[in-house]
Amino acid sequence: MKTLLQITVSDDGSAHFHSDYASVEDAMSLQISMRRQADPYIGPNPDVAEDLILWRRAKARELGVPAYFILHQKVLYDIADHLPVTEEQLRLIPGIGEKMLEKYGKEILEITSL
């Protein structure tokens, strides 16, 4: 059996590619992207930030979309920093528009009001 593509990531973060094919395109067309891991939360409310991240992950699975379709990490961190308890306070967070407030406002406020 031929190896379509093997990727090895070194401790320094560099990626090394190997394939038994002359080129990967001979077997199939692939698009590879490597993303930088999100910066860790360093604000005053790490438990809330973690709860928001877990909520977003579950919501993304439920809807079958990538997590960033729900809310970006920075928005989650801003919410954790400010701990809004009303819709008006949540609306002041950059990245929370009317649609997001309608869709997810109650769920987010449940998390920040604990």
ChimeraX commands (.cxc) that place a marker at each C-alpha (Angstrom):
marker #1 position 0.00,0.00,0.00 radius 0.5
marker #1 position 1.36,3.39,-0.94 radius 0.5
marker #1 position 1.47,6.29,1.48 radius 0.5
marker #1 position -0.63,9.09,0.06 radius 0.5
marker #1 position 0.80,11.73,2.33 radius 0.5
marker #1 position 2.63,11.61,5.63 radius 0.5
marker #1 position 3.18,14.81,7.59 radius 0.5
marker #1 position 5.64,14.92,10.45 radius 0.5
marker #1 position 5.78,18.01,12.64 radius 0.5
marker #1 position 9.05,18.59,14.49 radius 0.5
marker #1 position 9.34,20.04,17.97 radius 0.5
marker #1 position 10.29,23.37,16.40 radius 0.5
marker #1 position 6.97,23.43,14.51 radius 0.5
marker #1 position 8.39,22.73,11.06 radius 0.5
marker #1 position 6.47,20.29,8.89 radius 0.5
marker #1 position 8.05,17.59,6.76 radius 0.5
marker #1 position 6.07,15.91,3.97 radius 0.5
marker #1 position 6.54,12.47,2.46 radius 0.5
marker #1 position 4.61,10.59,-0.19 radius 0.5
marker #1 position 5.22,7.34,-2.06 radius 0.5
marker #1 position 3.76,8.99,-5.17 radius 0.5
marker #1 position 5.80,11.13,-7.54 radius 0.5
marker #1 position 3.48,13.93,-6.53 radius 0.5
marker #1 position 0.43,13.95,-4.33 radius 0.5
marker #1 position -1.54,15.29,-7.27 radius 0.5
marker #1 position -0.99,11.96,-9.03 radius 0.5
marker #1 position -3.29,10.34,-6.48 radius 0.5
marker #1 position -5.67,13.15,-5.66 radius 0.5
marker #1 position -5.81,16.88,-5.20 radius 0.5
marker #1 position -5.22,17.99,-1.62 radius 0.5
marker #1 position -5.29,21.32,0.08 radius 0.5
marker #1 position -3.28,21.53,3.26 radius 0.5
marker #1 position -3.38,24.38,5.65 radius 0.5
marker #1 position -1.72,24.72,9.00 radius 0.5
marker #1 position -3.25,27.08,11.52 radius 0.5
marker #1 position -1.61,28.62,14.48 radius 0.5
marker #1 position -3.17,27.47,17.72 radius 0.5
marker #1 position -5.31,30.15,19.37 radius 0.5
marker #1 position -3.63,32.24,22.01 radius 0.5
marker #1 position -4.54,31.11,25.53 radius 0.5
marker #1 position -6.86,33.25,27.62 radius 0.5
marker #1 position -4.93,35.30,30.19 radius 0.5
marker #1 position -7.75,37.49,31.48 radius 0.5
marker #1 position -9.44,37.67,34.89 radius 0.5
marker #1 position -12.09,34.97,34.30 radius 0.5
marker #1 position -10.51,31.80,32.90 radius 0.5
marker #1 position -13.37,29.55,34.05 radius 0.5
marker #1 position -15.90,31.65,32.14 radius 0.5
marker #1 position -13.66,31.70,29.06 radius 0.5
marker #1 position -13.40,27.90,29.19 radius 0.5
marker #1 position -17.17,27.56,29.60 radius 0.5
marker #1 position -17.73,29.82,26.59 radius 0.5
marker #1 position -15.27,27.82,24.49 radius 0.5
marker #1 position -16.98,24.55,25.45 radius 0.5
marker #1 position -20.41,26.05,24.71 radius 0.5
marker #1 position -19.21,27.26,21.29 radius 0.5
marker #1 position -17.73,23.85,20.47 radius 0.5
marker #1 position -20.99,22.08,21.37 radius 0.5
marker #1 position -23.07,24.61,19.43 radius 0.5
marker #1 position -20.82,24.21,16.37 radius 0.5
marker #1 position -21.19,20.42,16.50 radius 0.5
marker #1 position -24.96,20.76,16.89 radius 0.5
marker #1 position -25.19,23.04,13.84 radius 0.5
marker #1 position -22.51,21.24,11.82 radius 0.5
marker #1 position -20.39,24.34,11.29 radius 0.5
marker #1 position -16.85,25.37,12.25 radius 0.5
marker #1 position -16.63,26.93,15.72 radius 0.5
marker #1 position -15.57,30.31,14.38 radius 0.5
marker #1 position -18.93,30.52,12.55 radius 0.5
marker #1 position -20.53,30.82,15.97 radius 0.5
marker #1 position -18.17,33.42,17.48 radius 0.5
marker #1 position -14.49,34.17,17.09 radius 0.5
marker #1 position -12.12,33.37,19.96 radius 0.5
marker #1 position -11.39,37.05,20.56 radius 0.5
marker #1 position -15.09,37.76,21.04 radius 0.5
marker #1 position -15.33,34.94,23.56 radius 0.5
marker #1 position -12.36,36.36,25.43 radius 0.5
marker #1 position -13.90,39.85,25.42 radius 0.5
marker #1 position -17.11,38.42,26.82 radius 0.5
marker #1 position -15.15,36.62,29.56 radius 0.5
marker #1 position -13.27,39.85,30.37 radius 0.5
marker #1 position -16.42,41.96,30.74 radius 0.5
marker #1 position -18.92,39.40,32.11 radius 0.5
marker #1 position -22.07,40.99,30.69 radius 0.5
marker #1 position -25.26,40.12,32.55 radius 0.5
marker #1 position -27.78,41.99,30.37 radius 0.5
marker #1 position -28.43,42.06,26.63 radius 0.5
marker #1 position -27.46,45.74,26.59 radius 0.5
marker #1 position -24.05,44.95,28.11 radius 0.5
marker #1 position -23.54,42.02,25.73 radius 0.5
marker #1 position -24.43,44.23,22.76 radius 0.5
marker #1 position -21.46,46.49,23.65 radius 0.5
marker #1 position -18.96,43.67,23.01 radius 0.5
marker #1 position -17.34,44.10,19.56 radius 0.5
marker #1 position -18.43,41.21,17.36 radius 0.5
marker #1 position -21.87,40.86,18.94 radius 0.5
marker #1 position -24.44,42.22,16.53 radius 0.5
marker #1 position -28.20,41.95,16.60 radius 0.5
marker #1 position -28.23,38.57,14.83 radius 0.5
marker #1 position -25.73,37.07,17.25 radius 0.5
marker #1 position -27.62,38.54,20.17 radius 0.5
marker #1 position -30.88,37.00,18.91 radius 0.5
marker #1 position -29.31,33.61,18.22 radius 0.5
marker #1 position -27.03,33.17,21.20 radius 0.5
marker #1 position -27.59,36.01,23.67 radius 0.5
marker #1 position -29.60,34.05,26.25 radius 0.5
marker #1 position -27.17,31.14,26.21 radius 0.5
marker #1 position -24.13,33.41,26.58 radius 0.5
marker #1 position -25.76,35.37,29.41 radius 0.5
marker #1 position -26.53,32.10,31.21 radius 0.5
marker #1 position -22.82,31.35,31.18 radius 0.5
marker #1 position -21.66,34.82,32.22 radius 0.5
marker #1 position -24.28,35.13,34.97 radius 0.5
marker #1 position -23.20,32.02,36.90 radius 0.5
marker link #1:1,2 radius 0.2
marker link #1:2,3 radius 0.2
marker link #1:3,4 radius 0.2
marker link #1:4,5 radius 0.2
marker link #1:5,6 radius 0.2
marker link #1:6,7 radius 0.2
marker link #1:7,8 radius 0.2
marker link #1:8,9 radius 0.2
marker link #1:9,10 radius 0.2
marker link #1:10,11 radius 0.2
marker link #1:11,12 radius 0.2
marker link #1:12,13 radius 0.2
marker link #1:13,14 radius 0.2
marker link #1:14,15 radius 0.2
marker link #1:15,16 radius 0.2
marker link #1:16,17 radius 0.2
marker link #1:17,18 radius 0.2
marker link #1:18,19 radius 0.2
marker link #1:19,20 radius 0.2
marker link #1:20,21 radius 0.2
marker link #1:21,22 radius 0.2
marker link #1:22,23 radius 0.2
marker link #1:23,24 radius 0.2
marker link #1:24,25 radius 0.2
marker link #1:25,26 radius 0.2
marker link #1:26,27 radius 0.2
marker link #1:27,28 radius 0.2
marker link #1:28,29 radius 0.2
marker link #1:29,30 radius 0.2
marker link #1:30,31 radius 0.2
marker link #1:31,32 radius 0.2
marker link #1:32,33 radius 0.2
marker link #1:33,34 radius 0.2
marker link #1:34,35 radius 0.2
marker link #1:35,36 radius 0.2
marker link #1:36,37 radius 0.2
marker link #1:37,38 radius 0.2
marker link #1:38,39 radius 0.2
marker link #1:39,40 radius 0.2
marker link #1:40,41 radius 0.2
marker link #1:41,42 radius 0.2
marker link #1:42,43 radius 0.2
marker link #1:43,44 radius 0.2
marker link #1:44,45 radius 0.2
marker link #1:45,46 radius 0.2
marker link #1:46,47 radius 0.2
marker link #1:47,48 radius 0.2
marker link #1:48,49 radius 0.2
marker link #1:49,50 radius 0.2
marker link #1:50,51 radius 0.2
marker link #1:51,52 radius 0.2
marker link #1:52,53 radius 0.2
marker link #1:53,54 radius 0.2
marker link #1:54,55 radius 0.2
marker link #1:55,56 radius 0.2
marker link #1:56,57 radius 0.2
marker link #1:57,58 radius 0.2
marker link #1:58,59 radius 0.2
marker link #1:59,60 radius 0.2
marker link #1:60,61 radius 0.2
marker link #1:61,62 radius 0.2
marker link #1:62,63 radius 0.2
marker link #1:63,64 radius 0.2
marker link #1:64,65 radius 0.2
marker link #1:65,66 radius 0.2
marker link #1:66,67 radius 0.2
marker link #1:67,68 radius 0.2
marker link #1:68,69 radius 0.2
marker link #1:69,70 radius 0.2
marker link #1:70,71 radius 0.2
marker link #1:71,72 radius 0.2
marker link #1:72,73 radius 0.2
marker link #1:73,74 radius 0.2
marker link #1:74,75 radius 0.2
marker link #1:75,76 radius 0.2
marker link #1:76,77 radius 0.2
marker link #1:77,78 radius 0.2
marker link #1:78,79 radius 0.2
marker link #1:79,80 radius 0.2
marker link #1:80,81 radius 0.2
marker link #1:81,82 radius 0.2
marker link #1:82,83 radius 0.2
marker link #1:83,84 radius 0.2
marker link #1:84,85 radius 0.2
marker link #1:85,86 radius 0.2
marker link #1:86,87 radius 0.2
marker link #1:87,88 radius 0.2
marker link #1:88,89 radius 0.2
marker link #1:89,90 radius 0.2
marker link #1:90,91 radius 0.2
marker link #1:91,92 radius 0.2
marker link #1:92,93 radius 0.2
marker link #1:93,94 radius 0.2
marker link #1:94,95 radius 0.2
marker link #1:95,96 radius 0.2
marker link #1:96,97 radius 0.2
marker link #1:97,98 radius 0.2
marker link #1:98,99 radius 0.2
marker link #1:99,100 radius 0.2
marker link #1:100,101 radius 0.2
marker link #1:101,102 radius 0.2
marker link #1:102,103 radius 0.2
marker link #1:103,104 radius 0.2
marker link #1:104,105 radius 0.2
marker link #1:105,106 radius 0.2
marker link #1:106,107 radius 0.2
marker link #1:107,108 radius 0.2
marker link #1:108,109 radius 0.2
marker link #1:109,110 radius 0.2
marker link #1:110,111 radius 0.2
marker link #1:111,112 radius 0.2
marker link #1:112,113 radius 0.2
marker link #1:113,114 radius 0.2
view
